Amino acid sequence: MTHPIRAIPAAVLAAAVISGAAGTPGAQPADDRAAGTDTTLYRVSAAHLRSTLEDGERVAYLTGGVTIIHQTATITSGSGRQYPDRNYTVLLDGVHGIDGTLEMFGDIGEYFSNTNTLVMVGNVRMLDKGWVMLCDRVEYDRRARVAILTGNLRLADSTRVMYADSIFYDRNAEVADAFGSVVLIDETEDYSIAGDHVRFDRNRKEAVVDERPILTFDMRAVEQGRITSRWMHFDVDRQIGTALGDVNMIKGDTRAHCDSAVIHEDEGLIELRGSPRATNGPSGMTGRRMDIHYDDEGVKRIIIPDSGRLTEKPGGGSPWRKDSWIVGDSIAIFLSDEKVDSVRILGCSKAMYY
């Protein structure tokens, strides 16, 4: 039951609600990482206040514009409710928060001053040092400088955009950990990275994918390239990707498998290491290492610089069942229209044709 007590002039409100950490523990965000209670003072003000008792607890209804000032943070909203005994404020009718370089917007919110935690829900937008983050909900721990974003997530800077189910953003380290169905797209450099977990480091300008990584390159080409592996690292500035563990590559009609690969996106080069093998139609290729050169039209040449072997399956009308083969110290395979066009062999070589 609600019991009206009195109306307090706006000039008195600031003194009435300035509070430290003392008080009965109140509502907390779902993910409470606080190790202790904040003892700093904070200030809540509004144009109009109506103070009541609800179930024995003091509640202040705030209208005409609400402002919270706490250390480096300023938070405003159209209206709200203040629970002085819990140092807890409900923010309504559009929320705007500023904390250093970070700026946040949302439909509604909550501020837990004991734990320095700001929660915003609905059409959330965050701006921080050139990053723009959109989501349904954010929980920002001011003390740890960590934000947890969930729901319809989109993170973008000047050239890249990331989509995910949730993001853990550490402002101190400038690292974003994205979880769920994660896709990082750079349309300027013509590649994308996908996986179940992507860590993007703003300072190092690198992305690491350690759960089901997929790199798609030459996205605007007729034949896109695709690489999967167990683990993947991508250097954004140098446009160099490294894939480790059960690496599989597809580019046009060319398929390849190896233990590890290095992708030089700006050079159109993929270095395959660790027992690489590749196929192109009826042709098969193996060696100790292998370099695949490509452009927007497809794979142009494959270089096997050490212990190369090239095989060719017999044609449909051939009576032979064995593959023809060529081995050599170094083999260069040239392709035209995604088919093997010619072969050059250097050093000692042997061949068998059927």
C-alpha positions in Angstrom: 0.0 0.0 0.0 1.3 3.5 -0.8 1.1 6.3 1.8 1.7 9.9 0.6 4.0 11.7 3.0 4.8 15.1 1.7 5.9 17.0 -1.4 9.4 18.4 -1.2 10.5 21.5 -3.2 13.1 20.7 -5.9 15.7 22.8 -4.2 15.6 20.5 -1.2 15.8 17.3 -3.2 19.5 17.2 -3.8 20.2 17.2 0.0 17.5 14.7 0.6 18.9 12.0 -1.7 22.7 12.4 -1.4 23.8 9.1 -0.1 26.8 6.9 0.5 26.9 3.1 0.7 25.0 2.7 4.0 21.6 1.2 3.8 19.7 -2.1 3.3 21.0 -4.2 0.4 18.7 -3.7 -2.5 18.0 -5.0 -6.0 21.2 -5.9 -7.9 21.9 -6.5 -11.6 21.8 -10.1 -12.8 25.6 -10.3 -13.0 26.9 -8.7 -9.8 30.7 -8.7 -9.9 31.1 -6.2 -7.1 33.7 -7.2 -4.4 32.5 -4.5 -2.0 30.3 -1.5 -1.6 31.1 1.9 -2.9 31.4 4.5 -0.2 31.6 7.6 -2.4 28.8 10.2 -2.3 26.5 10.7 -5.3 23.9 13.3 -6.1 20.4 12.8 -7.6 18.3 15.8 -8.6 15.0 16.5 -10.4 12.6 19.3 -11.0 9.8 17.7 -9.0 9.7 15.1 -6.2 6.9 13.2 -4.5 8.1 11.1 -1.5 6.0 8.1 -0.3 6.3 4.9 1.7 5.7 1.6 -0.2 5.7 -1.5 2.0 7.7 0.3 4.6 10.3 1.6 2.2 11.0 5.2 1.2 10.4 5.9 -2.5 10.9 9.3 -4.2 9.1 9.7 -7.5 11.1 12.1 -9.8 9.7 14.0 -12.7 10.7 17.0 -14.9 14.2 15.7 -15.7 16.4 13.5 -13.5 20.2 13.9 -13.1 22.6 11.6 -11.3 26.2 12.7 -10.7 28.6 10.1 -9.3 32.3 10.6 -9.6 33.1 10.9 -13.4 29.6 9.8 -14.5 26.6 11.9 -15.3 23.3 10.1 -16.0 20.0 11.8 -17.0 16.5 10.7 -17.8 13.0 12.2 -18.2 11.7 10.7 -15.0 12.4 8.0 -12.4 12.1 6.6 -9.0 14.7 6.8 -6.2 15.1 4.3 -3.4 17.4 6.1 -0.9 17.8 3.2 1.6 19.2 1.0 -1.2 21.0 3.7 -3.2 19.1 2.5 -6.2 17.4 4.6 -9.0 15.0 3.5 -11.7 15.4 5.7 -14.8 12.5 6.2 -17.3 11.6 8.2 -20.4 14.9 8.1 -22.2 18.3 7.6 -20.5 21.6 9.2 -21.3 24.9 8.4 -19.6 28.4 9.9 -19.9 31.5 8.4 -18.2 34.7 9.8 -19.7 34.9 9.0 -23.4 31.9 6.6 -23.1 28.4 7.8 -24.0 25.3 5.7 -23.6 21.6 6.0 -24.6 18.6 3.8 -23.8 14.9 3.8 -23.4 14.9 2.9 -19.6 17.6 2.1 -17.1 18.7 1.4 -13.5 21.6 2.8 -11.5 23.0 0.8 -8.6 25.3 3.3 -6.8 26.6 0.8 -4.3 28.2 -1.3 -7.1 28.7 1.6 -9.6 26.5 -0.3 -12.1 24.4 1.3 -14.8 21.9 -0.9 -16.7 20.1 0.3 -19.9 17.3 -1.5 -21.8 15.7 -0.8 -25.2 17.3 0.8 -28.3 20.7 0.9 -26.5 23.5 2.9 -28.2 27.0 3.2 -26.9 29.8 5.4 -28.3 33.4 5.0 -27.2 36.5 6.2 -29.1 35.1 5.7 -32.6 33.2 2.5 -31.8 29.4 2.5 -32.1 27.6 -0.4 -30.3 23.9 -1.1 -30.7 22.0 -3.7 -28.6 18.8 -4.4 -26.6 20.5 -4.4 -23.2 23.7 -3.2 -21.6 25.1 -3.6 -18.1 28.0 -1.3 -17.4 30.3 -1.8 -14.4 31.8 1.7 -13.9 34.4 0.5 -11.4 35.7 -2.3 -13.6 35.0 -0.3 -16.8 33.4 -3.4 -18.3 30.2 -3.5 -20.4 28.1 -6.6 -21.1 25.9 -6.2 -24.2 23.2 -8.6 -25.3 20.4 -8.8 -27.9 20.5 -7.7 -31.6 24.1 -6.7 -31.2 26.0 -4.6 -33.7 29.5 -3.1 -33.1 31.0 -0.9 -35.8 34.0 1.4 -36.4 35.0 3.3 -39.6 35.6 0.2 -41.7 34.4 -2.9 -39.8 31.1 -4.2 -38.3 30.6 -7.1 -35.9 27.4 -9.0 -35.2 27.0 -11.3 -32.2 24.7 -12.7 -29.5 26.6 -11.0 -26.7 29.7 -8.9 -26.2 31.9 -8.5 -23.1 33.7 -5.1 -23.6 36.7 -4.2 -21.4 37.3 -0.5 -21.7 40.7 -0.7 -19.9 42.2 -3.3 -22.2 40.1 -2.1 -25.2 39.2 -5.7 -26.0 35.8 -7.0 -27.1 34.9 -10.6 -26.6 32.0 -11.6 -28.8 30.0 -14.8 -28.3 27.3 -16.8 -30.2 26.8 -16.4 -33.9 29.7 -13.9 -34.4 30.5 -12.3 -37.8 33.2 -9.6 -38.3 33.0 -8.0 -41.7 35.4 -5.6 -43.3 33.9 -4.6 -46.7 36.8 -2.2 -47.4 39.3 -5.0 -47.3 36.9 -7.6 -48.7 36.9 -10.3 -46.0 34.9 -11.6 -43.1 35.6 -13.7 -40.0 33.0 -15.8 -38.3 32.9 -18.2 -35.3 31.3 -18.9 -32.0 33.8 -16.8 -30.1 35.8 -13.8 -31.5 38.2 -11.6 -29.5 39.0 -8.3 -31.1 41.8 -6.2 -29.6 41.7 -2.5 -30.6 45.2 -1.7 -29.5 46.9 -4.6 -31.3 44.3 -4.5 -34.2 43.9 -8.2 -34.3 41.1 -10.7 -34.1 41.4 -14.3 -32.7 38.7 -16.9 -33.3 39.0 -20.1 -31.2 35.6 -21.7 -31.7 34.7 -22.9 -35.2 36.5 -20.2 -37.2 35.6 -19.4 -40.8 37.5 -16.8 -42.9 35.8 -15.7 -46.1 38.0 -13.7 -48.5 37.5 -12.1 -52.0 33.8 -11.6 -51.0 33.1 -9.4 -54.1 34.7 -12.0 -56.5 32.6 -14.4 -58.6 34.3 -17.3 -56.6 34.6 -16.4 -53.0 37.4 -18.1 -51.0 36.7 -19.8 -47.7 39.0 -21.3 -45.0 38.0 -23.2 -41.9 40.2 -24.5 -39.1 40.3 -25.1 -35.3 41.9 -21.7 -34.4 42.5 -18.5 -36.4 44.2 -15.2 -36.0 43.9 -12.2 -38.2 46.2 -9.1 -38.3 43.8 -6.3 -39.4 46.5 -3.8 -40.4 48.7 -6.3 -42.3 45.8 -8.3 -43.6 47.5 -11.5 -42.7 45.5 -14.5 -41.3 46.9 -17.6 -39.6 44.9 -20.8 -39.4 45.9 -23.8 -37.3 44.6 -27.3 -37.0 42.6 -29.2 -39.6 42.7 -26.4 -42.2 40.4 -26.7 -45.2 40.3 -24.2 -48.1 37.9 -23.7 -51.0 38.5 -21.3 -53.8 36.6 -21.9 -57.0 37.3 -25.5 -58.1 40.4 -25.8 -56.0 40.2 -27.6 -52.6 43.0 -27.9 -50.2 43.8 -29.4 -46.7 46.8 -29.0 -44.4 47.8 -28.6 -40.8 48.4 -24.9 -40.9 48.0 -22.0 -43.3 49.0 -18.3 -43.6 46.7 -16.1 -45.7 48.1 -12.9 -47.2 44.9 -11.2 -48.3 46.5 -8.1 -49.9 49.0 -10.3 -51.9 46.5 -13.0 -53.0 48.7 -15.7 -51.5 47.9 -18.7 -49.2 50.8 -20.6 -47.8 49.9 -24.2 -46.8 52.1 -26.1 -44.4 52.0 -29.5 -42.7 51.3 -32.2 -45.3 49.3 -30.1 -47.7 47.2 -31.7 -50.4 45.0 -30.1 -53.0 42.6 -31.0 -55.8 41.4 -29.3 -58.9 38.9 -31.4 -60.8 40.7 -34.6 -61.7 44.1 -33.3 -60.7 45.6 -33.9 -57.3 48.7 -32.2 -55.7 50.8 -33.0 -52.6 54.1 -31.8 -51.2 55.9 -30.8 -48.0 54.6 -27.2 -48.5 52.4 -25.5 -51.0 51.7 -21.9 -52.1 48.4 -21.0 -53.8 48.2 -17.7 -55.7 44.8 -16.3 -56.5 43.0 -13.1 -57.7 39.3 -12.1 -58.1 38.9 -14.5 -60.9 40.1 -17.6 -59.1 43.3 -19.6 -58.4 46.0 -18.8 -61.0 49.0 -21.0 -60.0 50.0 -23.5 -57.3 53.7 -23.8 -56.4 55.0 -26.9 -54.7 58.6 -26.0 -53.9 59.7 -29.2 -52.2 58.9 -32.9 -53.0 56.0 -32.1 -55.2 53.6 -34.8 -56.7 50.9 -34.2 -59.3 48.4 -36.8 -60.2 45.7 -37.0 -62.9 42.7 -39.3 -62.7 41.9 -41.2 -66.0 39.2 -39.9 -68.2 35.7 -41.3 -68.4 36.4 -43.4 -71.5 39.9 -44.6 -70.5 40.4 -48.3 -69.9 43.0 -47.4 -67.2 42.1 -47.3 -63.6 45.4 -46.0 -62.2 46.2 -42.3 -61.9 49.0 -40.7 -64.0 51.6 -39.0 -61.9 54.6 -36.6 -62.0 57.0 -36.1 -59.1 59.7 -33.5 -59.0 61.9 -31.4 -56.7 59.7 -28.3 -57.5 56.5 -28.2 -59.4 54.5 -25.2 -60.6 50.9 -25.7 -61.8 49.3 -23.0 -63.8 45.5 -22.7 -64.1 43.2 -21.1 -66.6 39.5 -20.8 -66.1 39.9 -22.7 -62.8 41.4 -25.8 -64.7 45.0 -27.0 -64.8 46.5 -25.5 -68.0 50.2 -26.4 -67.8 52.9 -27.7 -65.5 56.5 -26.8 -65.0 58.9 -29.1 -63.2 62.4 -28.1 -61.9 65.1 -30.4 -60.6 64.9 -34.2 -60.6 61.6 -35.5 -61.9 59.9 -38.8 -62.8 56.5 -39.4 -64.5 54.1 -42.2 -65.3 51.2 -41.8 -67.8 48.3 -44.1 -68.3 
